[in-house]
Amino acid sequence: MLKKYQNLTFGLCFILGFSVNSFSQAPMVVTANVPAQDLVGTLTGSGITTLNANLNCPSTANGLFEVTGINTLGIDSGIVLSTGYVDFAPTVGSVVGPNDGVISGPTAPTNGANNDPDLQSLVPGRSIRDVCYLEFDFVPIGDSINFDFVFASSEYWDFSCSSYNDVFGFFISGPGITGTQNIALIPGTNIPIMVNSTTNGPSPGQSLSNCSSIGPGSPFSQYYHDNRNGPTISFGGYTDVFTAKAAVQACDTYHLKLAIADVGDDILDSGVFLKAGSLSSIGINSTVEGTYGANQNNDHCVRGCKSAYVTLNREAPINQDTHIDIVFGGDAINGLDYETIAPIATIPAGTTEAVIEVKPLLASAPTGPKEVIMYFMSPYLCSNNNQPIAIDSAVVMIYDSLYAEILTNDTTVCAGETISIEGVTDPTLSFSWEPENLVDNPNSLIVNVSPNTSTTFRLKARMDDAPATCPEKIVEYNLTIENDAEILMPEDMYVCLEDSIPIFIDIIPNIPDYILRWEPEQYLRNNYENPNMFWAPQGSYEVTVEVTSPHANCVSRESMNIHVQDKVSMNYVSPQDTTIEYGSTIQLEANSAANAIFYWDPITYLDKPTDPITNATPLEDMLYRVVSMDEFGCSDTAYVNIKVIYNSDIMIPNAFTPDGDGLNDVFRIVGHKFEKLLSFSVYNRYGQEVFYTQNITEGWDGKYNGKKADPGTYYYVIAYVLPDNAIKKVTGDVVLLR
């Protein structure tokens, strides 16, 4: 059956047959006609040395590609080999998309050789067209090679399971390989990858037997992707990303041929995309199985807890031990931060792996994250100077502790107030809260609490089934409780305000920085002081103080009543102003409210200074004040002015006869009563003082220096004080007679 050009459906894309580089929003950029060594260099990755690159392919059918838009291909850049154009879009089988679901454009002209024995061996009896292949020699440093690729074709839509089974192959030959082998195979089989082995079933008019006869299980539709309306390439369909693999002998030279061809005709084209840098030979690769607990996405372990494991794998067992040197890097110290790891790992003969335990050790103090890097050196020496080459590496992070954190900041709240505490741990860890009885849901990382006293809450995270050396992580949250203040305020008052009165309050607990607010402000000195001052006219008032704590703003209020009374009026006081003789007694009387109390001031000369009626015997002029006060402290005041008069009867004799007869023997002051003597002096005519006394009852007996004074005239000077404090001075003479 021949494909007829006129059977093709044409679309608008037919007129767009110019270079992809002219599209401003091209999903893929392709550079065609690239030298063989550049193609090989783009494909080659680590562990491979290439030689003798050769390209047998039309200039329009090979190139480099890079996906710049939506990538449905699974490979973002690399090399492409095609049986048609790689840089004209869109044409039937062109590399560049997008595919609008219509097979369109001119077919590519015959542009390559029509024979290749390696490809021909995959489709015996069928003619091949438009052959394109890239071949080169290579030297691997490991014992295997691999690279990634995708096969795509425009034959998938209308010619699946037909005789137009476009084919490609990756052919390797060299030491240890019998002949030439194709490694572009369906995984787990020896079936080549081609249109009929990877389609999702026969196209209309085609026979399933053309697919199923390729080999057991064919076609393998699980690897097929329909590309109708696909944004990246214009081929009708494409495969999953496959990996070609081959076992090799390190340091030997091999030959690799990458080839593709149309089968049956040259009308609809196919292409193979090979990932940049994917051709590598490490032979042995490593995988890391980290633990958990540090809330990190990297491979890690935690000090004292479960170990991490690094596994070295090889593709297939060999009949001798494989020894792999390890070079340690990173800032973690072998034997200090983790249990000592030997510098050589061995994959035993007949096995494919070696397991290395990274056992993190406890530290005396936190060190911060530490990085363990293990570089695995090739067991083969291929270079001229026999220097080992790192074929792979593994990284394990060591963290100080399991991860737990409380996201809520420490705070201060009022007693009984509910607050939410949010914790977070590594999701693989178990956790608990303390004190458990104070959280509403101990099985949640977000808990509500409302303690009555300051409390430290602890979130504990632990690794289940961990060794005893694995400490749980404990983080704390401090919740400080400010209790509502207890306000000690005076009891209700009945007052008579002639002046402002202080109001004192005590606040318990006695902490600084309380905020006070008094009401009613118009009768107080201000609204924030303690003590405060109150004054108001007659009436009843409620005085309130509001106390707010300094941190949590806990509010307490207390009130008292102040009843302002009218003043008490003194009804009368008797007498008011009066005069009495010295030594006389007078009754003083005051009258006021029935429940009044009285006090007189001063209390001198009074017999009952707290009675409304009292007797006064003043010995001097007195001004008495009497205060009348009711039970509310309201008072009134009156005054009594008493003037005390005194008529002195003092007499001074003018002669005396000190002859011992008992009559007029002593010269003395007579007639005194309440006078106070200041001085009494007698002088002779020569001015000599012959007598002196301050005792008013004493007198001169007529002697001087113990002897009888001569008769004659003597002179006296007398000073005394009257009861009204008036000072009197008397001078004169007296005759001494014998």
C-alpha positions in Angstrom: 0.0 0.0 0.0 1.4 3.3 -1.0 0.8 6.6 0.8 -0.6 9.1 -1.7 0.3 12.7 -1.3 -3.2 13.7 -2.5 -4.7 11.8 0.4 -3.1 14.2 2.8 -5.2 16.9 4.4 -3.9 20.4 3.9 -4.3 23.2 6.4 -3.5 26.8 6.8 0.0 25.9 8.0 0.9 25.0 4.4 1.9 28.6 3.7 4.2 28.8 6.7 7.1 26.8 5.3 9.9 29.1 6.5 12.5 28.8 9.2 11.4 28.4 12.8 13.7 31.3 13.8 11.3 33.7 12.1 8.6 32.9 14.7 8.5 35.3 17.6 6.8 32.9 20.0 8.3 29.6 18.7 7.8 26.7 21.3 11.2 25.4 20.3 14.4 26.8 18.8 16.3 24.5 16.5 19.7 25.1 15.0 20.2 22.9 11.9 23.3 21.5 10.2 25.6 21.2 13.3 29.0 19.6 13.0 29.3 16.1 14.2 31.7 16.8 17.1 29.3 19.6 18.4 26.4 17.2 18.3 28.4 14.6 20.2 29.7 17.2 22.6 26.2 18.3 23.4 25.0 14.8 24.1 28.0 13.8 26.2 28.0 14.1 30.0 30.2 12.9 32.8 32.5 9.9 32.6 32.7 9.7 28.8 35.5 10.6 26.5 34.5 10.8 22.8 36.6 10.3 19.6 36.2 10.2 15.9 32.7 11.8 15.5 31.1 11.3 12.1 27.8 12.5 10.8 26.1 10.9 7.8 22.9 13.0 7.6 21.5 15.7 5.4 22.1 19.2 6.7 18.3 19.8 7.1 17.8 16.6 9.2 20.1 17.2 12.2 20.6 19.9 14.8 20.4 21.2 18.3 17.1 22.1 20.0 15.9 24.0 23.0 12.3 24.1 24.3 11.5 27.7 25.0 7.7 27.5 25.5 5.5 24.9 27.0 7.4 21.6 27.3 5.3 18.5 26.7 8.3 16.6 25.3 9.9 15.8 28.7 13.4 16.9 27.5 14.3 20.5 27.5 17.3 20.6 25.2 19.7 18.3 23.3 20.3 17.0 19.8 17.8 15.9 17.2 18.1 13.5 14.2 15.3 13.4 11.7 14.2 11.8 8.4 12.8 15.3 7.3 13.3 18.9 8.1 14.3 20.0 11.6 14.1 23.8 11.1 11.1 24.3 8.8 7.7 24.7 10.4 5.3 23.3 10.0 5.9 20.6 7.5 4.9 17.0 7.6 7.3 15.5 10.2 9.0 18.7 10.9 10.5 18.9 14.4 9.0 22.3 15.3 5.4 22.6 16.5 2.8 23.4 17.5 0.8 20.6 16.0 -2.7 21.9 15.2 -4.1 18.4 14.6 -3.8 18.6 10.8 -1.2 16.8 8.7 -0.1 19.5 6.4 2.7 21.1 4.3 4.9 19.6 1.7 6.6 16.4 2.5 10.3 16.5 2.8 12.1 15.5 -0.3 14.3 12.4 -0.3 17.2 13.7 1.6 19.3 10.8 2.8 20.7 7.4 2.0 18.3 4.6 1.3 20.2 1.8 3.0 21.9 1.0 6.3 22.6 -2.5 7.3 22.1 -1.9 11.1 18.6 -0.3 10.6 17.7 -2.8 7.9 18.3 -5.6 10.5 15.5 -4.1 12.6 12.9 -4.2 9.7 13.9 -7.1 7.5 12.3 -7.2 4.1 11.3 -3.5 4.2 12.9 -0.7 2.3 14.3 2.2 4.2 14.7 5.8 3.1 16.1 9.1 4.3 18.7 7.5 6.6 20.4 9.9 9.1 23.0 8.7 11.6 25.6 10.1 14.0 28.5 7.8 15.1 31.5 8.1 17.3 33.9 6.2 19.5 34.0 6.7 23.3 35.9 5.6 26.3 33.8 5.1 29.6 35.3 5.5 33.1 32.6 3.2 34.5 31.2 -0.2 33.7 28.0 1.1 32.1 26.6 3.9 30.0 23.2 5.4 29.6 21.4 8.4 27.9 17.8 9.7 27.6 15.8 10.1 24.5 12.3 10.5 23.0 11.1 9.1 19.6 8.4 11.0 17.7 6.7 10.4 14.3 4.0 11.7 12.0 3.2 8.0 11.0 1.4 7.5 14.3 -2.0 9.0 13.3 -2.9 7.4 10.0 -0.3 4.6 9.6 0.1 2.9 13.0 0.3 -0.9 12.6 1.0 -0.4 8.9 4.1 -1.3 6.8 5.3 2.3 7.2 7.0 1.5 10.4 9.6 4.2 10.7 12.6 2.9 12.7 15.6 4.0 14.6 18.4 2.4 16.6 21.3 3.0 18.9 24.0 0.5 17.9 26.9 -0.2 20.2 29.9 -2.4 19.6 33.2 -3.0 21.5 34.9 -5.2 24.1 32.6 -7.7 25.8 29.8 -7.0 23.3 29.0 -9.7 20.7 28.7 -8.0 17.3 26.7 -4.9 17.2 23.7 -4.5 19.6 20.7 -2.1 19.5 20.1 -0.6 22.9 17.0 1.5 21.9 14.7 -1.1 23.3 11.3 -1.3 25.0 12.2 -1.5 28.7 12.6 -5.1 29.9 12.5 -6.6 26.4 14.6 -7.0 23.3 11.9 -5.3 21.1 13.2 -2.2 19.2 11.4 1.1 19.8 9.6 2.1 16.5 6.2 3.3 15.4 4.5 -0.1 15.5 5.9 -1.1 18.9 4.8 2.1 20.8 1.5 3.1 19.2 -1.8 3.0 20.9 -3.4 0.7 18.3 -4.0 0.4 14.6 -5.0 3.4 12.6 -8.3 3.1 10.5 -7.7 0.5 7.7 -4.5 -0.9 9.3 -4.0 -4.3 10.8 -3.1 -4.9 14.5 -1.1 -7.9 13.5 1.6 -5.6 12.0 2.1 -4.4 15.6 1.6 -7.5 17.7 3.9 -9.6 15.5 6.9 -7.5 16.6 7.1 -9.3 19.9 5.2 -10.3 23.0 3.2 -7.5 24.5 3.5 -5.2 21.5 2.3 -2.6 20.9 3.3 -1.0 24.2 0.7 1.8 24.2 1.6 2.9 27.8 4.6 4.7 26.4 2.7 6.6 23.7 1.5 10.2 23.8 -0.9 11.6 21.2 0.3 15.0 20.0 -2.9 16.3 18.4 -2.9 20.0 19.3 0.4 19.6 21.1 2.3 22.9 21.7 5.9 21.8 21.4 6.5 19.6 18.3 4.6 19.0 15.1 4.9 15.2 15.0 1.7 13.2 15.4 2.8 11.4 18.5 5.8 10.7 20.6 7.0 8.3 23.4 7.9 8.6 27.0 11.4 9.6 27.8 13.4 6.3 27.5 16.9 5.6 28.9 19.2 3.5 26.7 21.7 1.4 28.8 24.6 -0.8 28.1 27.2 -2.7 30.2 30.8 -1.8 29.2 34.3 -2.3 30.4 35.8 0.7 32.0 38.6 2.4 30.1 38.0 0.4 26.9 37.0 2.0 23.6 33.5 1.5 22.2 31.6 2.6 19.1 28.1 4.0 19.2 25.9 4.7 16.2 22.7 6.7 16.5 20.5 6.1 13.4 17.0 6.8 12.1 15.2 6.1 8.8 11.8 6.2 7.1 10.4 2.8 6.3 8.5 2.0 3.1 8.5 5.6 1.7 9.8 9.1 2.5 6.5 11.0 2.8 5.8 11.2 6.5 8.9 11.7 8.7 10.1 10.8 12.2 12.7 12.2 14.6 14.6 11.2 17.7 15.4 13.7 20.5 18.4 13.0 22.7 18.8 14.8 26.0 21.8 17.1 26.4 24.5 15.8 28.7 22.7 12.5 29.3 25.3 10.2 27.8 27.3 9.3 30.9 29.2 6.5 32.4 29.4 6.3 36.1 28.8 2.6 36.4 28.1 3.0 40.1 25.6 5.5 41.4 24.4 6.4 44.9 21.1 7.0 46.5 20.4 8.5 49.9 17.7 7.5 52.3 17.6 10.2 54.9 15.5 10.2 58.0 13.1 12.9 59.1 12.4 15.1 62.0 14.2 18.4 61.1 11.4 19.7 58.9 13.8 19.9 55.9 13.2 18.7 52.3 16.9 17.6 51.9 18.3 14.2 52.9 19.1 14.6 56.5 19.4 13.0 60.0 19.3 14.4 63.5 22.0 14.1 66.2 21.4 11.0 68.4 18.4 9.9 66.3 17.9 7.5 63.4 20.7 7.1 60.9 20.7 8.0 57.3 21.8 5.5 54.7 23.7 5.9 51.5 23.4 3.0 49.0 25.9 2.4 46.2 24.4 0.6 43.3 25.7 -1.0 40.1 23.8 -2.1 37.1 24.6 -5.8 37.4 26.6 -8.1 39.7 30.1 -9.1 38.8 32.1 -12.1 40.1 34.5 -10.0 42.2 34.4 -7.5 45.0 34.2 -3.8 43.8 36.1 -1.5 46.1 35.2 2.2 46.0 37.3 4.8 47.6 35.4 7.6 49.5 36.6 11.1 49.8 34.9 13.0 52.6 33.9 16.7 52.2 31.5 19.2 53.8 32.0 20.7 57.3 30.9 17.6 59.2 33.8 15.8 60.7 34.0 12.0 60.3 34.1 10.4 63.7 33.1 13.6 65.5 29.8 14.7 64.0 28.9 11.2 62.9 30.2 7.7 63.7 33.4 6.9 61.8 32.8 5.7 58.2 35.6 3.8 56.6 37.1 5.5 53.5 36.4 2.4 51.3 33.1 0.9 50.5 32.8 -2.6 49.0 30.1 -4.0 46.8 30.6 -7.8 47.4 31.0 -10.1 44.4 27.7 -11.3 43.1 25.7 -8.4 44.5 24.8 -5.0 43.2 24.9 -2.7 46.3 26.8 -1.5 49.4 25.1 0.4 52.2 26.8 3.1 54.2 25.3 4.1 57.5 25.5 7.8 58.5 25.0 7.7 62.3 24.7 11.2 63.7 26.4 11.7 67.1 25.3 13.9 70.0 27.3 17.0 70.6 28.0 18.8 73.9 26.5 22.0 72.5 24.6 23.0 69.4 26.8 23.3 66.3 24.3 24.3 63.7 23.7 22.3 60.5 26.6 20.2 59.4 27.0 18.8 55.8 28.3 15.4 55.1 29.6 15.0 51.5 30.9 11.7 50.2 32.6 11.6 46.9 32.8 8.1 45.4 35.8 7.5 43.3 35.8 5.4 40.2 37.3 1.9 40.8 38.9 2.2 37.4 41.8 4.4 36.4 41.5 5.5 32.8 43.6 8.7 32.7 47.3 8.8 31.8 48.3 9.8 35.3 46.1 7.2 37.0 44.4 9.9 39.2 41.0 8.7 40.6 37.9 10.3 39.2 34.7 11.0 41.3 31.9 9.1 39.6 29.1 10.2 42.0 28.5 11.9 45.3 26.0 11.9 48.2 25.1 14.7 50.6 23.5 14.2 54.0 22.8 17.1 56.4 23.1 16.6 60.1 20.9 18.8 62.3 21.2 19.5 66.0 17.7 18.6 67.1 14.3 17.5 66.0 12.2 20.4 64.8 9.5 22.0 67.0 8.6 25.6 67.3 5.9 27.7 68.9 4.9 30.4 66.5 2.9 32.4 69.0 4.9 35.1 70.9 5.0 35.1 74.7 2.3 37.5 76.0 0.5 38.7 79.1 -3.2 38.4 79.5 -5.9 38.8 82.1 -6.9 35.8 84.3 -9.5 33.6 82.6 -8.8 35.1 79.2 -8.5 32.5 76.4 -5.5 32.6 74.1 -4.6 30.4 71.2 -1.1 28.9 71.0 0.2 27.6 67.7 3.0 25.1 67.5 4.6 23.4 64.6 6.7 20.3 64.3 8.2 18.1 61.6 5.0 16.4 60.4 6.5 12.9 60.9 7.0 13.5 64.7 4.8 12.7 67.6 4.1 15.5 70.0 2.5 16.4 73.3 1.7 19.5 75.4 2.4 20.2 79.0 0.6 20.8 81.2 -1.8 18.7 79.3 -4.8 19.4 81.6 -4.6 23.2 80.7 -4.9 22.8 76.9 -8.2 22.2 75.2 -7.0 19.7 72.6 -3.6 18.1 73.4 -3.8 16.2 70.1 -3.7 19.5 68.1 -0.8 21.7 67.3 -3.1 24.7 67.9 -4.5 24.8 71.4 -6.6 27.2 73.4 -5.7 27.9 77.0 -7.1 30.0 79.8 -5.1 29.6 83.0 -5.7 31.6 86.1 -2.0 31.8 87.0 1.1 32.5 85.0 2.1 29.2 83.2 4.9 27.9 81.0 3.5 25.7 78.3 5.8 23.1 76.7 5.5 21.5 73.3 7.4 18.3 73.1 8.3 16.5 69.8 9.7 13.1 69.6 10.7 10.5 67.0 8.9 7.3 67.4 11.0 4.1 67.5 14.1 6.3 67.8 17.1 5.1 69.8 17.4 6.1 73.5 20.0 8.7 72.5 17.5 10.7 70.5 16.4 13.6 72.7 12.9 15.0 72.3 12.7 18.6 71.3 11.1 20.9 73.9 10.0 24.4 73.2 8.4 26.7 75.7 5.7 29.4 75.7 5.5 31.7 78.6 2.0 33.0 79.3 2.0 35.7 82.1 -1.3 36.3 83.9 -2.2 39.7 85.3 -5.0 39.2 87.8 -7.7 41.8 88.0 -6.5 44.3 90.6 -8.2 44.2 94.1 -9.1 47.8 95.0 -9.3 48.7 98.7 -11.4 51.8 98.8 -12.8 53.8 101.8 -16.3 53.0 102.9 -19.1 55.4 102.2 -18.6 58.8 103.8 -20.8 61.4 105.3 -18.8 64.6 105.2 -19.2 68.3 105.6 -16.8 69.8 103.1 -15.4 73.1 104.0 -12.3 72.1 102.2 -11.3 69.1 99.8 -10.7 65.8 101.4 -8.2 63.1 100.3 -9.4 59.7 99.0 -6.8 56.9 99.4 -7.0 53.5 97.7 -4.8 50.5 98.0 -4.3 48.2 95.0 -3.4 44.5 95.3 -1.1 43.2 94.0 1.1 46.2 94.5 2.8 46.5 91.1 3.9 49.7 89.5 2.4 51.4 86.4 -1.3 50.8 87.0 -3.4 53.2 85.0 -6.1 54.9 87.1 -9.3 56.7 85.9 -11.5 58.5 88.4 -15.1 59.6 88.0 -16.8 62.1 88.3 -13.8 64.1 87.2 -15.4 67.5 87.8 -15.4 67.0 91.6 -11.8 65.5 91.8 -8.5 67.1 91.5 -7.7 65.0 88.4 -8.7 61.6 87.0 -5.4 59.7 87.4 -3.8 60.3 90.9 -3.7 58.2 94.0 -4.5 59.7 96.5 -7.0 62.0 94.9 -8.8 65.1 96.3 -12.5 65.5 96.4 -14.7 68.5 96.9 -18.4 69.1 96.0 -21.4 71.1 97.2 -24.0 69.6 99.4 -25.4 66.3 97.9 -24.7 62.6 97.4 -22.0 61.5 95.0 -20.8 58.1 93.7 -17.0 58.2 93.3 -15.6 55.4 91.0 -12.0 54.4 90.3 -11.1 52.2 87.4 -7.7 50.4 87.6 -6.1 49.0 84.4 -3.1 46.7 84.6 0.0 47.8 82.7 0.5 44.9 80.3 -2.7 42.9 79.8 -5.0 45.9 80.3 -7.1 44.0 82.9 -9.7 46.3 84.2 -11.1 46.5 87.8 -13.6 49.0 89.1 -14.7 50.0 92.6 -17.0 52.7 93.9 -17.9 54.5 97.1 -20.6 57.1 98.0 -19.8 60.5 99.6 -22.6 62.3 101.2 -21.8 66.0 101.6 -23.8 67.5 104.5 -24.8 71.1 105.4 -22.8 72.6 108.2 -24.0 72.6 111.8 -25.1 76.0 113.2 -24.4 77.0 116.7 -27.8 78.0 118.2 -26.3 80.1 121.0 -23.3 80.4 123.3 -23.5 82.2 126.7 -22.0 84.5 127.8 -20.2 85.9 124.9 -17.9 88.7 126.2 -17.8 89.3 129.9 -15.6 90.5 132.8 -15.1 88.7 136.1 -13.0 89.3 139.1 -9.8 87.4 139.5 -10.6 84.0 141.2 -14.2 84.1 140.3 -16.0 81.2 138.5 -18.3 81.7 135.5 -20.5 79.1 133.7 -20.1 78.9 129.9 -22.9 77.3 127.9 -23.2 76.4 124.2 -26.2 74.9 122.3 -26.4 73.2 118.9 -27.8 70.1 117.1 -29.2 67.4 119.2 -26.4 64.9 118.2 -23.6 67.3 118.3 -20.4 66.9 120.2 -18.6 69.8 121.8 -15.1 70.7 122.7 -13.7 73.9 124.2 -10.4 75.3 123.4 -8.2 75.9 125.3 -9.2 73.7 128.2 -7.3 75.8 130.7 -9.3 76.7 133.8 -12.3 74.6 132.5 -13.8 71.8 134.5 -15.6 70.0 131.6 -14.1 71.0 128.3 -16.1 68.5 126.2 -19.5 69.3 127.6 -21.8 72.0 126.2 -21.9 73.5 129.8 -18.7 74.0 131.6 -17.4 76.2 134.5 -14.4 78.4 134.0 -12.2 80.0 136.7 -9.7 81.9 134.7 -6.8 83.6 136.4 -6.1 85.7 133.3 -7.9 87.1 130.4 -9.1 84.2 128.2 -10.6 83.8 124.7 -12.4 80.4 124.6 -13.4 78.8 121.3 -16.2 76.2 121.4 -16.8 73.8 118.4 -20.0 71.9 117.8 -19.7 68.9 115.4 -22.3 66.4 114.3 -21.7 62.7 113.4 -20.9 63.6 109.8 -18.1 66.0 110.7 -20.0 69.2 110.0 -19.2 71.8 112.6 -19.7 75.4 113.8 -17.6 77.6 116.0 -18.3 80.3 118.6 -16.1 82.3 120.9 -16.3 83.6 124.5 -14.0 86.4 125.6 -13.5 86.7 129.4 -11.7 89.6 130.9 -10.3 89.1 134.4 -9.8 92.1 136.7 -7.8 92.3 139.9 -7.7 95.0 142.7 -4.4 94.6 144.6 -4.5 95.2 148.5 -0.7 95.1 149.0 0.5 97.5 151.9 4.1 98.3 152.8 4.7 99.3 156.5 6.8 102.5 157.2 8.4 101.3 160.4 9.1 98.1 162.5 10.5 97.3 165.9 12.6 94.1 165.8 12.8 93.8 169.6 11.6 90.3 169.9 8.3 91.1 171.6 6.3 89.5 168.8 4.8 92.7 167.7 5.9 94.3 164.4 9.3 92.5 164.7 9.7 91.9 160.8 9.5 94.4 157.9 7.4 92.5 155.3 4.7 93.0 152.5 1.2 92.7 153.9 -2.2 92.3 152.1 -0.9 90.2 149.2 -3.1 87.5 147.7 -2.4 86.5 144.1 0.7 88.7 143.5 4.0 87.1 142.6 7.1 88.7 144.1 9.9 89.4 141.7 12.4 91.0 144.1 12.4 92.6 147.6 15.6 94.6 148.5 16.4 96.8 151.5 19.4 99.2 151.5 21.2 101.2 154.3 22.1 104.8 153.8 25.4 103.8 152.4 23.7 101.9 149.6 24.5 98.5 151.0 21.9 95.9 150.4 21.1 94.5 153.9 18.2 92.2 152.8 17.0 90.5 149.7 14.2 87.9 148.9 11.9 86.6 146.2 9.5 85.0 148.6 6.6 87.3 149.2 6.0 85.8 152.7 9.5 86.6 154.0 10.6 89.9 155.6 13.7 91.7 157.1 14.3 90.9 160.7 16.6 94.0 161.2 19.9 92.2 161.1 22.8 92.6 158.7 25.5 90.1 158.5 24.1 88.4 161.6 24.2 91.4 163.7 21.6 93.9 164.7 21.5 96.8 162.3 21.6 100.3 163.7 18.3 102.1 164.2 17.6 104.5 161.5 16.0 105.0 158.1 16.4 102.3 155.4 15.3 102.2 151.8 13.4 99.4 149.9 12.7 98.5 146.3 9.9 95.9 145.7 8.9 94.4 142.3 5.9 92.1 141.9 3.5 90.8 139.2 -0.2 91.0 139.3 -2.4 88.2 138.1 -3.0 90.0 134.9 0.7 90.0 134.4 1.1 93.6 135.1 4.4 94.4 136.8 4.4 96.8 139.7 7.5 98.4 141.3 7.3 100.1 144.7 10.1 102.1 146.4 10.2 103.9 149.7 11.8 104.0 153.2 11.2 102.3 156.4 12.3 103.3 160.0 14.0 100.6 162.1 13.2 101.4 165.8 14.8 99.7 168.8 
